[in-house]
Amino acid sequence: MKTHPNLIDYVRRFGVLAGIILLAVPAKANPIPLPEKSVTPEISFIIAFAILLEVICIWLILRRSRRPRFFILWLIGLHLLTYPSFLCLLWLLQDMRPAFAVVSGEGLVVLIEGGLIYLICRFAAPAKPELTAPSIAKCWLASFIGNVCSAVAFPILLAIYDHFAPV
């Protein structure tokens, strides 16, 4: 009989990861520059495109799992909660080194988004009930990969915008 890891096992695994991340604070990890730009319609489009890229990554990873109808809309709606929360967290952590603030905020967003995706897939009416629901670990992995894709795409999109934007 196959046993599944319980929630405590997942908390222990991610506790080790959180401990490793927190060790970067005394090491004063290399700060990354956070550009201060006003939110223009173009910047809003870049943010929306980066979030859409994240949503597509999550959808692709979980495509063989049980998901609710209109899963992409669920994920976009989820970002209406998590993205402003991320910005609030960055504002609260503004006195810290920028790299640590961003990593802490993204890590927390990955955990929260992964948990919410897990709950959505478990409790919302599925489009294909014959498929198995994704595990919490798979949801966290999907959230992590989606956030990495989004975080990598955002500065690239900003650089492209800065290159082509009129001075």
C-alpha positions as CSV (number, residue, x, y, z in Angstrom):
1,M,0.0,0.0,0.0
2,K,1.4,3.3,-1.1
3,T,1.4,6.1,1.5
4,H,1.4,9.7,0.7
5,P,3.4,12.3,2.5
6,N,1.4,14.4,4.8
7,L,1.4,18.1,5.3
8,I,4.0,18.0,8.0
9,D,6.5,16.4,5.6
10,Y,5.9,19.2,3.1
11,V,6.3,21.9,5.8
12,R,9.6,20.3,6.8
13,R,10.9,20.2,3.3
14,F,10.0,23.8,2.6
15,G,11.3,24.8,6.1
16,V,14.8,23.7,5.0
17,L,14.4,25.7,1.8
18,A,13.2,28.7,3.8
19,G,16.2,28.3,6.2
20,I,18.6,28.3,3.3
21,I,17.0,31.5,1.9
22,L,17.2,33.2,5.3
23,L,20.9,32.4,5.5
24,A,21.3,34.9,2.6
25,V,20.5,37.8,4.9
26,P,23.6,37.7,7.0
27,A,25.6,37.0,3.9
28,K,24.2,40.2,2.4
29,A,23.5,38.6,-0.9
30,N,24.1,40.6,-4.0
31,P,21.4,43.2,-4.3
32,I,19.5,43.6,-7.6
33,P,18.4,47.0,-8.8
34,L,14.7,47.6,-8.6
35,P,13.9,50.2,-11.3
36,E,11.5,52.8,-10.1
37,K,9.2,53.5,-13.0
38,S,5.8,55.1,-13.0
39,V,3.0,52.7,-13.9
40,T,2.2,53.7,-17.5
41,P,-0.2,51.8,-19.7
42,E,2.9,50.3,-21.4
43,I,4.4,49.1,-18.0
44,S,0.9,47.7,-17.1
45,F,0.9,45.8,-20.3
46,I,4.4,44.4,-19.5
47,I,3.2,43.3,-16.0
48,A,0.1,41.7,-17.5
49,F,2.1,39.9,-20.2
50,A,4.5,38.5,-17.5
51,I,1.6,37.3,-15.4
52,L,0.0,35.7,-18.5
53,L,3.2,33.9,-19.2
54,E,3.2,32.6,-15.6
55,V,-0.4,31.5,-16.0
56,I,0.3,29.6,-19.2
57,C,3.3,27.9,-17.6
58,I,1.1,26.7,-14.7
59,W,-1.6,25.6,-17.1
60,L,0.9,23.6,-19.2
61,I,2.4,21.8,-16.1
62,L,-1.0,20.9,-14.7
63,R,-2.7,20.1,-18.1
64,R,-2.8,16.3,-17.3
65,S,-4.4,16.9,-13.9
66,R,-7.9,17.5,-12.9
67,R,-8.7,21.2,-13.2
68,P,-11.8,23.3,-13.0
69,R,-13.5,24.7,-16.1
70,F,-11.9,28.0,-17.2
71,F,-8.7,27.2,-15.2
72,I,-6.8,30.1,-16.9
73,L,-9.5,32.5,-15.7
74,W,-9.2,31.1,-12.1
75,L,-5.4,31.6,-12.3
76,I,-5.8,35.2,-13.6
77,G,-8.3,35.9,-10.8
78,L,-5.9,34.4,-8.3
79,H,-3.3,37.0,-9.4
80,L,-5.8,39.8,-8.6
81,L,-5.1,38.8,-5.0
82,T,-1.5,37.6,-5.0
83,Y,0.1,40.4,-7.1
84,P,-1.1,43.3,-5.0
85,S,-0.1,41.3,-1.9
86,F,3.4,40.8,-3.4
87,L,3.7,44.6,-4.0
88,C,2.5,45.3,-0.4
89,L,5.1,42.8,0.9
90,L,7.8,44.5,-1.1
91,W,6.7,47.9,0.4
92,L,6.8,46.4,3.9
93,L,10.3,45.0,3.3
94,Q,11.6,48.1,1.6
95,D,14.3,48.6,4.3
96,M,15.9,45.3,3.5
97,R,18.3,44.5,0.7
98,P,16.3,44.5,-2.5
99,A,17.4,41.0,-3.5
100,F,16.2,39.5,-0.2
101,A,12.9,41.4,-0.3
102,V,12.2,40.1,-3.8
103,V,13.2,36.5,-3.0
104,S,11.2,36.5,0.2
105,G,8.1,38.0,-1.5
106,E,8.3,35.6,-4.5
107,G,8.9,32.6,-2.2
108,L,5.8,33.5,-0.2
109,V,3.8,34.1,-3.3
110,V,4.9,30.7,-4.7
111,L,3.8,28.9,-1.5
112,I,0.4,30.8,-1.3
113,E,-0.3,30.5,-5.0
114,G,0.6,26.8,-5.0
115,G,-1.7,26.2,-2.0
116,L,-4.6,28.1,-3.6
117,I,-4.1,26.3,-6.9
118,Y,-4.2,23.0,-5.0
119,L,-7.5,24.1,-3.3
120,I,-9.0,25.2,-6.6
121,C,-8.1,21.9,-8.3
122,R,-9.5,19.9,-5.4
123,F,-12.7,21.7,-4.7
124,A,-13.9,23.5,-7.8
125,A,-16.0,21.5,-10.2
126,P,-13.6,19.8,-12.6
127,A,-13.8,19.9,-16.4
128,K,-12.6,16.3,-16.6
129,P,-13.5,14.4,-13.4
130,E,-11.8,11.2,-14.5
131,L,-8.3,12.8,-14.1
132,T,-6.6,12.8,-10.8
133,A,-6.2,16.0,-8.8
134,P,-2.6,17.4,-8.7
135,S,-0.7,17.0,-5.4
136,I,0.3,20.0,-3.3
137,A,3.9,19.4,-4.3
138,K,3.0,19.5,-8.0
139,C,1.0,22.7,-7.5
140,W,3.9,24.3,-5.7
141,L,6.3,23.2,-8.4
142,A,3.9,24.6,-11.1
143,S,3.7,27.9,-9.1
144,F,7.5,28.0,-8.7
145,I,8.2,27.4,-12.4
146,G,5.5,29.9,-13.5
147,N,6.9,32.6,-11.1
148,V,10.5,31.9,-12.4
149,C,9.3,32.3,-16.0
150,S,7.5,35.5,-15.1
151,A,10.4,36.9,-13.1
152,V,12.9,36.1,-15.9
153,A,10.5,37.6,-18.6
154,F,9.8,40.8,-16.7
155,P,13.3,42.5,-16.9
156,I,13.7,41.3,-20.5
157,L,10.3,42.9,-21.4
158,L,11.3,46.1,-19.6
159,A,14.7,46.2,-21.5
160,I,12.8,45.7,-24.8
161,Y,10.4,48.5,-23.9
162,D,13.3,50.8,-22.8
163,H,15.1,50.1,-26.1
164,F,12.1,50.9,-28.3
165,A,10.3,53.5,-26.2
166,P,10.5,57.1,-27.4
167,V,12.8,59.1,-25.2
